[in-house]
Amino acid sequence: AKDELEQIGMKPKVGLMSQFWGTHQRFFKQLCMSIKVPELVKRTKQALADGHTVVIGLQSTGEARLAEAVRTAESEEDLEDFRGLRALLEALLDRFP
C-alpha cells in the first residue's frame, strides 16, 4: 500500500501505515478463526453428545504486543518485526529450538 501511495505522489504518515497493518492483522486473525468454526461446532456437538465436557481455548496472535509497539514506535522502521513471518519464526524457534 505504501508503494502505491508513493507512486501517485502521496507520502503516507507512519500512524496511517501502523493503523493499516494493525487492521490487516486483526482481519486475518478473525478470518483464520472463522474458518475453524464449522469443524469446532461439529466436534463440540459430538463431544457433548458423547457426554464429555468441552473447553474451547482461543489463542492470541500478539495483538497487545503490537498495540504497545505501535504506541511507542518513533518511526515506521520500529514496526518492522510485525510485517511478515519474522516474529512468528522467532517465536517458534524460541519455543522449539
Secondary structure, 3 states (H helix, E strand, C coil): CHHHHHHCCCCCCHHHHHHHHHHHHHHHHHHHHHHHHHHHHHHHHHHHHCCCCCCCCCCCCCHHHHHHHHHHCCCHHHHHHHCCCHHHHHHHHHHCC
